[in-house]
């Protein structure tokens, strides 16, 4: 990934560059101390991702994003700010930023967000390539997506596409879509874990079942944290409105939103309902899969 950093604080620029380089997250191809000085080099070098401060002299972050987009720039934006004003943050999301990095800069937060943004970029690039390759076949029937592809889209929305349990979720949903002969019923979790462990050719089935459950719990916990963070900034966002009430216990989401707002996140006290999460994911993917299948016939 190719990054461009725009921040009027030279120390912040230096820290971000060091995190990217030391973590082998990509290449920093340029930097600027304000929005006005960043327009021309960004348009000429076309970085994949622009890390941009919200408040800067000359042009602030939002104004700079608007100007770049009006001139055809299609890269992604990550906003950097210590501002917690929800109106300003909401406006930034409307302008197309992907994530916020909070000041003072935290190495783990930066690495996590950049990894997730890079994964989203690669996914978008892959989808664009597929779309372009199919463009010449205007009269062709739509391609039938695999259930795992539909799952991938939803996991990406919830910010967990790179989590260790995401592969387990894709395998489980694909297994249920293809093998569950009674879609209106949902098998016990223990049966699902056992079937998946056998697919993995595990020598110790019970040990693998426990490992699967732990991976799923960690991944779903990361999902609820991501959705709660979005909700604390903009509770009208598409992702929050869709996923918060369907996939999680809403009181747990609200608890996390309050903790995020008060900067005292304690995920150890958050309860996740694995069965509810998988069941909702399965039903939504199954419905989408059936609709696409009908269209492709």
Order of alpha helices (4+ residues) and beta strands (2+ residues): beta-alpha-beta-alpha-beta-alpha-beta-alpha-beta-alpha-alpha-alpha-alpha-alpha-alpha-alpha-alpha
